[in-house]
Amino acid sequence: MNRSSPDPDAALAALRYRNAARDLEHIVRHIASRYIAQQVPLTWRLLHAIEAEALADLGFASRHDALMLGLFQRPTALPYPETDDPVDFGASNALPAVFAFAVAAYEEAQREAARLAAATQPASRSKRRARAWGG
């Protein structure tokens, strides 16, 4: 049996992609945390604004080449509403990277707010679900 060694170029590309994705996630979470702290609801318009700010981040652009940056751009064939309605992806789990990172940040904040509310409220009031973003 002749086993070929893994392609070093593919391994390097995968590593570069993972690093860029982690970098972008950090940027998106930082941006989202500003809105979460102000209890701003996650709307479609805000989601688009977070995406635009994250992808325009000069630090991100300087750390990764144009080809890598293009991998995180939302395809124009995937239109999403640009309204003030709350974000709802339903059961879909196929989200553009920035959208997924922002939604995850809001969901984590919601879980943390609910956990803190349950810990500080008497048992009879802990059934009310707190929303991190005021929704």
Backbone bond lengths (Angstrom), bond angles and torsions (degrees), N, CA, C in turn:
res aa  C-N    CA-C-N  psi(-1)  N-CA   C-N-CA  omega(-1)  CA-C   N-CA-C  phi
1 M - - - 1.439 - - 1.511 109.39 -
2 N 1.294 113.83 132.06 1.447 119.61 178.98 1.521 108.38 -112.63
3 R 1.308 115.41 104.66 1.467 120.46 -179.91 1.512 108.73 -91.67
4 S 1.304 115.90 124.78 1.461 118.44 177.54 1.521 109.17 -82.56
5 S 1.317 115.22 147.66 1.463 119.27 179.26 1.520 108.87 -77.26
6 P 1.329 116.82 154.18 1.455 120.00 -179.89 1.527 110.44 -60.97
7 D 1.306 115.44 148.00 1.456 122.12 179.38 1.526 108.96 -67.38
8 P 1.343 117.80 116.82 1.465 119.55 -178.27 1.524 112.43 -65.49
9 D 1.334 117.68 -30.35 1.463 120.20 178.29 1.529 110.63 -67.71
10 A 1.321 116.93 -40.00 1.469 120.55 178.99 1.525 110.37 -66.85
11 A 1.321 116.36 -39.50 1.465 119.98 179.19 1.528 110.19 -65.27
12 L 1.317 117.00 -41.33 1.464 120.91 178.40 1.522 110.67 -65.56
13 A 1.327 117.37 -42.32 1.466 121.04 178.69 1.526 110.73 -62.24
14 A 1.325 117.27 -41.54 1.467 120.97 179.05 1.522 110.54 -64.44
15 L 1.314 116.92 -40.99 1.463 121.15 178.46 1.528 110.47 -64.37
16 R 1.321 116.80 -43.54 1.467 120.60 178.84 1.525 110.31 -62.73
17 Y 1.325 117.26 -40.50 1.466 121.06 179.09 1.528 110.61 -64.31
18 R 1.331 117.32 -46.51 1.467 120.73 179.47 1.528 110.77 -60.11
19 N 1.329 117.21 -41.91 1.462 120.49 179.09 1.526 111.31 -64.02
20 A 1.324 116.39 -42.83 1.467 120.25 178.99 1.526 110.50 -65.21
21 A 1.324 117.31 -40.86 1.468 120.78 179.67 1.528 110.68 -63.96
22 R 1.330 117.28 -42.78 1.472 120.36 177.23 1.522 110.93 -63.07
23 D 1.326 116.05 -41.36 1.454 121.59 178.86 1.527 109.97 -61.38
24 L 1.326 116.73 -47.90 1.458 120.93 -179.47 1.530 110.98 -64.85
25 E 1.307 116.88 -39.95 1.468 119.42 178.33 1.520 110.62 -61.12
26 H 1.316 117.31 -42.50 1.468 121.35 178.53 1.532 110.10 -60.56
27 I 1.323 116.94 -44.15 1.465 121.57 -179.89 1.526 110.26 -63.60
28 V 1.329 117.37 -47.04 1.468 121.42 -178.87 1.520 110.82 -62.68
29 R 1.318 117.10 -43.77 1.471 120.13 179.82 1.533 110.98 -63.11
30 H 1.330 116.48 -37.10 1.464 120.00 177.96 1.528 110.22 -64.50
31 I 1.320 116.66 -45.63 1.469 120.89 179.02 1.529 109.87 -63.16
32 A 1.323 117.02 -48.46 1.467 120.78 -178.92 1.525 111.53 -61.83
33 S 1.321 117.26 -35.22 1.469 119.89 -178.22 1.527 111.85 -62.52
34 R 1.325 117.36 -29.94 1.473 119.76 177.19 1.526 110.01 -63.99
35 Y 1.323 116.68 -41.75 1.465 120.69 -179.77 1.522 111.43 -74.75
36 I 1.308 116.47 -37.69 1.466 120.84 178.57 1.526 109.75 -62.18
37 A 1.333 116.90 -42.93 1.465 121.06 -179.66 1.526 111.27 -61.82
38 Q 1.328 116.95 -30.09 1.465 121.59 178.88 1.532 111.86 -91.47
39 Q 1.317 116.70 2.39 1.468 124.66 -179.01 1.533 111.99 57.98
40 V 1.327 115.67 40.26 1.462 121.54 176.29 1.522 107.99 -82.48
41 P 1.333 117.44 126.31 1.468 119.47 -179.67 1.536 111.24 -64.64
42 L 1.309 116.08 147.85 1.456 121.04 178.06 1.521 108.62 -82.16
43 T 1.317 115.57 103.82 1.462 122.24 178.56 1.523 108.32 -107.74
44 W 1.319 115.04 168.67 1.461 118.89 177.90 1.523 110.61 -60.94
45 R 1.329 116.89 -41.71 1.463 120.48 -179.47 1.527 110.70 -62.30
46 L 1.331 116.96 -42.87 1.462 120.16 178.71 1.524 110.35 -66.03
47 L 1.311 117.14 -39.71 1.461 120.58 179.23 1.537 110.65 -60.12
48 H 1.316 116.66 -41.81 1.468 120.58 176.77 1.529 110.64 -65.11
49 A 1.326 117.03 -38.38 1.462 120.62 179.28 1.534 110.92 -66.29
50 I 1.322 116.60 -41.50 1.469 120.80 177.19 1.526 109.40 -61.79
51 E 1.324 116.18 -44.43 1.462 120.41 179.41 1.529 110.90 -60.08
52 A 1.326 116.89 -47.40 1.467 120.63 -178.51 1.528 110.96 -61.92
53 E 1.327 116.83 -43.60 1.465 120.35 -179.35 1.527 111.18 -65.94
54 A 1.311 117.02 -42.66 1.471 120.42 -178.23 1.525 111.35 -65.18
55 L 1.319 116.28 -45.23 1.466 119.28 -177.34 1.525 112.26 -73.47
56 A 1.329 117.11 -18.55 1.463 121.19 177.98 1.528 112.00 -92.65
57 D 1.327 116.89 -0.87 1.466 120.90 -178.63 1.530 109.85 -58.58
58 L 1.321 116.59 121.13 1.465 120.78 -176.48 1.521 112.31 -66.29
59 G 1.304 117.03 -34.42 1.459 119.90 177.49 1.516 111.41 -63.63
60 F 1.325 116.10 -43.92 1.463 121.08 178.27 1.524 110.17 -61.67
61 A 1.330 115.92 -45.63 1.465 120.67 -179.15 1.522 112.13 -64.93
62 S 1.323 116.53 -32.33 1.464 118.26 -178.94 1.526 112.72 -80.03
63 R 1.320 117.25 -21.65 1.470 120.21 -178.28 1.522 113.27 -89.04
64 H 1.331 117.18 -14.29 1.462 120.48 -175.12 1.520 109.60 -134.42
65 D 1.333 116.22 145.97 1.464 119.58 -178.01 1.528 111.37 -75.52
66 A 1.336 115.18 167.75 1.468 121.44 -175.09 1.529 112.39 -60.00
67 L 1.317 117.11 -37.45 1.465 120.09 179.02 1.523 110.49 -61.98
68 M 1.322 116.42 -43.89 1.466 120.80 179.52 1.527 110.05 -65.67
69 L 1.313 117.21 -42.00 1.471 120.61 179.04 1.527 110.88 -60.65
70 G 1.331 116.06 -38.56 1.453 120.57 179.90 1.518 113.36 -62.93
71 L 1.315 117.12 -26.71 1.465 120.46 179.43 1.526 112.42 -67.27
72 F 1.325 116.42 -20.59 1.467 120.21 -177.48 1.527 112.56 -101.71
73 Q 1.313 117.21 -1.21 1.457 120.94 176.18 1.520 108.87 -73.52
74 R 1.321 116.39 137.96 1.463 120.53 177.30 1.519 108.53 -74.30
75 P 1.318 118.09 128.00 1.474 119.95 178.81 1.530 110.72 -59.82
76 T 1.311 116.28 140.50 1.465 120.02 -179.85 1.528 111.29 -66.11
77 A 1.309 116.84 -18.97 1.466 120.38 177.95 1.526 112.10 -75.00
78 L 1.326 117.46 -5.97 1.463 121.69 178.15 1.527 109.30 -109.20
79 P 1.331 117.26 78.01 1.461 118.47 179.94 1.531 110.74 -77.20
80 Y 1.293 115.71 141.41 1.462 122.07 175.85 1.518 107.07 -125.44
81 P 1.329 117.68 152.73 1.468 120.17 -179.43 1.534 111.20 -58.77
82 E 1.298 116.33 152.07 1.464 121.38 174.09 1.524 107.44 -123.65
83 T 1.325 114.19 62.23 1.462 121.51 -176.62 1.519 109.49 -120.42
84 D 1.320 115.04 177.36 1.457 120.70 176.35 1.521 112.11 -93.01
85 D 1.321 116.04 15.52 1.467 120.62 175.63 1.524 109.33 -73.89
86 P 1.328 116.89 149.20 1.470 119.19 176.81 1.531 111.04 -61.59
87 V 1.306 115.78 146.21 1.460 121.50 179.17 1.518 109.26 -69.92
88 D 1.328 115.63 131.61 1.456 120.80 175.95 1.525 107.81 -147.51
89 F 1.313 115.81 112.46 1.451 120.76 178.53 1.519 111.36 -96.15
90 G 1.316 116.56 1.93 1.455 119.93 -178.78 1.517 110.13 61.98
91 A 1.310 116.44 -132.01 1.461 121.20 -178.76 1.526 112.02 -93.84
92 S 1.324 116.64 3.97 1.466 119.84 -177.53 1.523 110.89 -67.99
93 N 1.313 115.15 138.26 1.459 119.36 174.97 1.528 110.60 -121.82
94 A 1.319 116.80 11.22 1.463 122.32 178.36 1.523 108.21 -101.96
95 L 1.315 115.90 86.51 1.458 121.32 -176.63 1.520 110.47 -116.08
96 P 1.334 116.61 149.84 1.459 118.55 170.45 1.531 108.88 -59.40
97 A 1.308 117.25 150.06 1.465 121.93 -173.37 1.520 113.18 -53.22
98 V 1.320 117.76 -50.05 1.461 119.91 -177.28 1.522 110.49 -62.30
99 F 1.323 117.23 -42.46 1.459 120.20 178.60 1.532 109.87 -60.09
100 A 1.319 116.45 -46.48 1.469 120.59 -178.65 1.530 111.20 -60.83
101 F 1.334 117.19 -42.74 1.463 120.41 -179.90 1.527 111.12 -65.52
102 A 1.333 117.65 -41.03 1.464 120.95 -179.81 1.524 111.08 -67.29
103 V 1.320 116.84 -44.82 1.466 120.78 178.95 1.528 110.04 -61.82
104 A 1.317 117.27 -41.94 1.469 120.65 178.81 1.528 110.86 -62.01
105 A 1.322 117.33 -40.90 1.466 120.74 179.20 1.524 110.33 -63.11
106 Y 1.328 117.23 -43.39 1.464 120.70 178.76 1.531 111.08 -66.40
107 E 1.329 117.18 -40.84 1.464 119.78 179.76 1.528 111.24 -65.24
108 E 1.324 116.94 -40.61 1.467 119.91 177.47 1.527 110.70 -63.92
109 A 1.316 116.79 -40.94 1.464 120.15 178.48 1.523 110.45 -64.23
110 Q 1.339 116.72 -37.71 1.461 120.66 178.26 1.532 110.53 -64.78
111 R 1.324 116.50 -44.57 1.474 119.84 178.40 1.527 111.11 -62.59
112 E 1.319 117.09 -41.20 1.467 120.80 179.89 1.523 110.54 -66.53
113 A 1.323 117.50 -41.07 1.464 120.86 177.94 1.523 110.56 -63.41
114 A 1.323 116.81 -41.16 1.464 120.44 178.47 1.522 110.72 -65.74
115 R 1.326 116.16 -40.22 1.468 119.78 178.95 1.526 110.73 -63.85
116 L 1.330 116.51 -44.23 1.467 120.21 179.17 1.518 111.58 -66.32
117 A 1.336 116.60 -39.39 1.461 120.00 178.80 1.524 110.48 -64.20
118 A 1.315 116.81 -41.20 1.465 120.43 179.73 1.519 111.22 -66.50
119 A 1.314 116.66 -34.59 1.463 120.51 -178.21 1.525 112.09 -75.31
120 T 1.328 117.33 -27.01 1.463 119.51 -175.81 1.515 113.73 -101.36
121 Q 1.350 118.92 -12.51 1.460 121.54 -178.67 1.520 110.15 -100.87
122 P 1.326 115.27 152.40 1.470 118.39 173.60 1.528 109.69 -61.36
123 A 1.294 116.80 157.97 1.465 122.41 -175.34 1.522 112.83 -55.15
124 S 1.330 118.27 -35.25 1.464 120.14 -176.87 1.523 112.18 -70.36
125 R 1.320 118.83 -24.38 1.458 121.14 -178.18 1.527 112.14 -100.12
126 S 1.316 119.16 -7.31 1.464 121.55 -174.17 1.524 113.57 -73.92
127 K 1.342 117.97 -7.50 1.463 119.70 -179.27 1.518 112.01 -75.85
128 R 1.318 118.11 -19.36 1.462 121.29 178.69 1.523 108.37 -72.51
129 R 1.304 115.45 130.64 1.461 120.77 -176.34 1.518 110.53 -89.28
130 A 1.317 117.31 122.19 1.464 121.61 177.26 1.517 108.94 -85.40
131 R 1.319 116.40 143.75 1.462 121.24 176.56 1.506 107.90 -112.66
132 A 1.302 115.61 128.81 1.461 121.65 -177.32 1.510 112.06 -61.46
133 W 1.319 117.17 -26.64 1.461 118.53 -174.86 1.522 112.38 -112.05
134 G 1.316 115.72 19.97 1.451 120.70 172.16 1.516 115.51 79.15
135 G 1.342 118.36 5.40 1.465 121.06 -177.66 1.482 112.80 -85.25
